[in-house]
């Protein structure tokens, strides 16, 4: 599997390569490494993978799966993940009615 922190770092490198125009598939590679690190329970990777899923960045957009990964990170006391999850749930579109 590899070390989750190193996998997360690779994901960040691939993201930067994409953003700087050096690697057109950078987000796809980044998502793969984020998923690997998230599967090992690394909260920051879980948060970032959830964001990738919510945005469709390097992966197909999947809001229910994004909520799952944000919940995993929030359960490990990542306050930003908890806020992002709350925002996702508040906006609706993932099987819940939008608050009005």
C-alpha positions in Angstrom: 0.0 0.0 0.0 2.7 2.5 0.8 2.9 5.3 3.4 -0.2 7.4 3.5 1.6 10.7 4.0 3.9 10.0 1.0 0.9 9.1 -1.1 -0.8 12.4 -0.1 2.4 14.3 -1.0 2.4 12.6 -4.4 -1.2 13.7 -4.9 -0.2 17.3 -4.1 2.7 17.1 -6.6 0.5 15.8 -9.4 -2.1 18.5 -8.6 0.5 21.2 -8.9 1.9 19.8 -12.1 -1.6 19.9 -13.6 -2.2 23.5 -12.3 1.1 24.6 -13.9 0.2 23.0 -17.2 2.9 20.3 -17.0 0.7 17.2 -16.8 -2.7 17.1 -18.4 -3.7 14.0 -16.5 -2.3 15.3 -13.2 -5.7 15.4 -11.4 -6.5 11.8 -12.4 -3.1 10.7 -10.9 -3.7 12.9 -7.9 -7.1 11.3 -7.2 -5.6 7.8 -7.4 -3.0 8.7 -4.8 -5.5 10.5 -2.6 -7.8 7.5 -2.7 -4.9 5.2 -1.7 -4.0 7.4 1.3 -7.7 7.9 2.3 -8.2 4.2 2.3 -5.5 3.9 4.9 -7.4 6.4 7.2 -5.3 9.5 6.6 -7.8 12.3 7.5 -6.3 15.0 5.3 -6.3 12.7 2.3 -9.9 11.7 3.1 -10.9 15.4 3.1 -9.1 16.1 -0.1 -10.4 13.0 -1.8 -13.9 14.0 -0.8 -13.4 17.5 -2.3 -12.1 15.9 -5.5 -15.3 13.7 -5.7 -17.5 16.7 -5.0 -15.8 18.8 -7.7 -15.3 16.0 -10.2 -11.5 16.7 -10.2 -9.7 13.7 -11.6 -12.7 11.5 -10.9 -16.3 11.3 -11.8 -18.4 13.7 -9.7 -20.1 11.7 -6.9 -21.6 13.7 -4.1 -22.7 10.7 -1.9 -19.2 9.3 -2.0 -17.8 12.8 -1.3 -20.0 13.0 1.8 -18.8 9.6 2.9 -15.1 10.6 2.7 -15.7 14.0 4.3 -17.6 12.2 7.2 -14.5 9.9 7.7 -12.2 12.9 8.0 -14.7 14.8 10.2 -14.9 11.8 12.5 -11.2 12.2 13.1 -11.8 15.7 14.3 -10.8 17.5 11.1 -12.8 20.8 11.5 -12.5 21.8 7.9 -13.9 18.5 6.8 -16.8 18.9 9.2 -17.5 22.3 7.8 -17.3 21.1 4.2 -19.6 18.2 5.0 -22.1 20.5 6.6 -22.0 22.8 3.6 -22.5 19.8 1.2 -25.4 18.5 3.3 -26.9 22.0 3.6 -26.8 22.5 -0.2 -28.6 19.2 -0.7 -28.4 17.1 -3.9 -27.2 14.0 -2.2 -30.4 12.3 -1.3 -31.4 14.9 1.3 -33.8 17.8 0.8 -32.2 21.2 0.7 -32.8 23.3 3.8 -34.9 26.4 3.0 
